């Protein structure tokens, strides 16, 4: 994020003070980000929005680039096969279309039986 921000400032003919004023922060804050005293991953919502406006991109892009939001945040956490089977079986049991088939609890089945049913 910082590299893109600094490149954009250079394209606009802004120094760090000009850029800071556009972003609504102090030169000291920008300098702390630049030198690593402050981590970009801790930018505020307001800073993410101001940076996005300055760069012409959505705020989520600045958050991802800053490390505040990771790409892994968009991926469901992995669950074990057994947990996946139990989750699917719960969904089947709660579905009214399958109510007449659900006289037995599926959770006592062996793993192979659960897979077959799923």
GIFEN-V82297 format. One record per residue. N is the residue number from 1. PSI is psi in degrees with one decimal (none if undefined). D_CENTER is the distance of its C-alpha to the mean C-alpha in whole Angstrom. Layout:
n = (N & N)
psi = (PSI & PSI)
d_center = (D_CENTER & D_CENTER)
This chain:
n = (1 & 2 & 3 & 4 & 5 & 6 & 7 & 8 & 9 & 10 & 11 & 12 & 13 & 14 & 15 & 16 & 17 & 18 & 19 & 20 & 21 & 22 & 23 & 24 & 25 & 26 & 27 & 28 & 29 & 30 & 31 & 32 & 33 & 34 & 35 & 36 & 37 & 38 & 39 & 40 & 41 & 42 & 43 & 44 & 45 & 46 & 47 & 48 & 49 & 50 & 51 & 52 & 53 & 54 & 55 & 56 & 57 & 58 & 59 & 60 & 61 & 62 & 63 & 64 & 65 & 66 & 67 & 68 & 69 & 70 & 71 & 72 & 73 & 74 & 75 & 76 & 77 & 78 & 79 & 80 & 81 & 82 & 83 & 84 & 85 & 86 & 87 & 88 & 89 & 90 & 91 & 92 & 93 & 94 & 95 & 96 & 97 & 98 & 99 & 100 & 101 & 102 & 103 & 104 & 105 & 106 & 107 & 108 & 109 & 110 & 111 & 112 & 113 & 114 & 115 & 116 & 117 & 118)
psi = (-44.4 & -41.8 & -44.7 & -42.3 & -45.6 & -37.0 & -42.2 & -40.8 & -43.5 & -42.4 & -35.1 & -7.2 & 22.9 & 141.5 & -179.5 & -31.9 & -42.0 & -45.5 & -44.8 & -42.9 & -41.9 & -35.6 & -12.3 & 26.7 & 174.4 & 159.3 & -38.1 & -40.0 & -46.2 & -41.6 & -37.8 & -38.3 & -43.9 & -40.0 & -5.6 & 3.8 & -39.2 & 144.2 & 132.7 & -23.7 & -9.8 & 17.9 & 150.5 & 168.4 & -41.1 & -41.4 & -40.2 & -42.1 & -41.6 & -41.5 & -42.3 & -43.0 & -44.0 & -38.7 & -16.9 & 42.8 & 166.9 & 148.3 & -32.1 & -32.0 & -43.7 & -35.8 & -41.4 & -46.8 & -32.3 & -14.3 & 7.5 & -34.4 & 131.4 & 152.6 & -32.1 & -18.1 & -15.7 & 1.3 & 132.2 & 138.3 & 145.7 & 142.1 & 158.8 & 160.5 & -42.6 & -43.7 & -38.2 & -46.3 & -43.6 & -38.6 & -43.0 & -42.3 & -38.2 & -42.8 & -40.2 & -46.6 & -30.8 & -11.1 & 119.6 & -22.6 & -22.9 & 9.1 & -41.8 & -17.2 & -7.3 & 53.1 & -15.0 & 144.8 & 124.9 & -16.0 & -16.0 & -5.4 & 157.0 & 160.3 & -43.3 & -39.5 & -40.7 & -42.9 & -43.9 & -41.7 & -41.2 & none)
d_center = (15 & 19 & 21 & 20 & 21 & 24 & 25 & 25 & 27 & 29 & 29 & 30 & 33 & 31 & 31 & 29 & 31 & 30 & 27 & 26 & 28 & 26 & 23 & 25 & 25 & 27 & 28 & 28 & 25 & 24 & 26 & 25 & 21 & 24 & 25 & 23 & 24 & 21 & 17 & 15 & 12 & 14 & 14 & 15 & 14 & 17 & 17 & 14 & 16 & 19 & 18 & 16 & 20 & 21 & 20 & 20 & 16 & 14 & 12 & 8 & 10 & 11 & 8 & 7 & 11 & 11 & 9 & 8 & 4 & 5 & 6 & 6 & 4 & 5 & 8 & 11 & 12 & 16 & 19 & 22 & 25 & 27 & 24 & 23 & 26 & 27 & 24 & 26 & 29 & 28 & 27 & 30 & 32 & 30 & 31 & 34 & 35 & 36 & 37 & 41 & 40 & 38 & 41 & 40 & 37 & 35 & 33 & 37 & 37 & 36 & 33 & 35 & 36 & 33 & 32 & 35 & 34 & 30)
